[in-house]
Amino acid sequence: MSQITDASMREIITQRLAAIHVEVTDMSGGCGQAFTSLIVSPQFQGLNSLKRHRLVNAALKEEIAAIHAWTAKCQTPDEWERTRTTAAPPTHGTVGGQVEGTAQ
């Protein structure tokens, strides 16, 4: 198998799990050995967390065997939509919308 990349994992997940949204991040600094992901698929509807992860692991069995670490967050389209609409924008390092320690 050729080198696994975040892009190749996104494509594989989209195809095999009919995902409508996929985020894959290479946590290994580009060497393709550790990935974290967010997978949004209607196939997760009615499945608990364990069954969702088993579905993902079965669909990506060959790819997961070739890498060191794999983490997946699995959501249905409805769950993802609720998460997106309730999540506040990141404010790390800001005070009143300004970066701390800087003058305007």
Secondary structure, 3 states (H helix, E strand, C coil): CCCCCHHHHHHHHHHHHCCCEEEEEECCCCCCCEEEEEEECHHHCCCCHHHHHHHHHHHCHHHHHCCCEEEEEEECHHHHHHHHHHCCCCCCCEECCEECCCCC
